[in-house]
Amino acid sequence: MAAESAASLVLQVEPCKSDPGLYRWIIRDHDRVVRQACYSLASKEEARTEGRAALEEAEAMVRDSS
C-alpha cells in the first residue's frame, strides 16, 4: 500500500480486494474514509493519478470551509 499525505488527509493506493490485478484509491482523514474510488483501475499509476486529483479537490473543500 502506498500513501501520500497532505495536511491531515492521506491518499492510499492499494490492490482491489476482489481482484488483486486492479487498484483502488482511498482518501482518509486519520482512520475515517473521506472519499474512495467508485471503481477499480487498471494500474497503480492510474489509481495514484486519479487519487491525487481527488485529494486536491478534498483539500480545496477543507480550505474553503475554514
N, C-alpha and C positions, 0 to 999 in steps of 0.2 A: 504494500500500500504506500503510495506517495502522498505527501501532504505539503501544502503551501499555506503560509499564514499571512494575514493582513488584518491588523487590529486584533479583535477577538474572534474574527471569522477564520475558519480553516477550510481549505479545499482539500478533499481526499479523492484520489482516483484509485479504484480497486476493481479486481475482476468481478464480473457478474456472477452472483451465486448460482443461478440456474444454467449459465453457460460460461465457463471459465475462459473461453476464447474471446469473449466480448468484455467491454469495460463500462463502468458507470462512474459518474462523479457525484459527490455529496458535499454540501457546504454545511458546516456545523458552527454553532456558537457554543463553545465549551462542549458539552455532551449532547446538546439539543440540535436536531436536524432543522436547518433553516430552509434549504432548498435541495432538490436532488434531481438527477436526470429522470425523465419520464420513460426513457427507452435506453437500451444498451447500445454502445457504439463499437465500431469495428476494431479500433486500435486505442492503445493507451494515449497516444499523442492527440488523437481526435477528441477523446474524453477530456484530456487536460485543456485543450484549446476551448472547447465549449464550456468547461467548468470555470476557466479563468474569466470568460465573458460574463457568466452568471455571477461570479464573485464580484466583479466590478460593478454590476447592477445592484447587488445586495449592499455593497459598501456605499454606493451613492444613496440608496434608500436610507441607510443608517445615518449618513452625513446630513441628508436633507431633513430628517426627522429631529435632529438635535437643535 
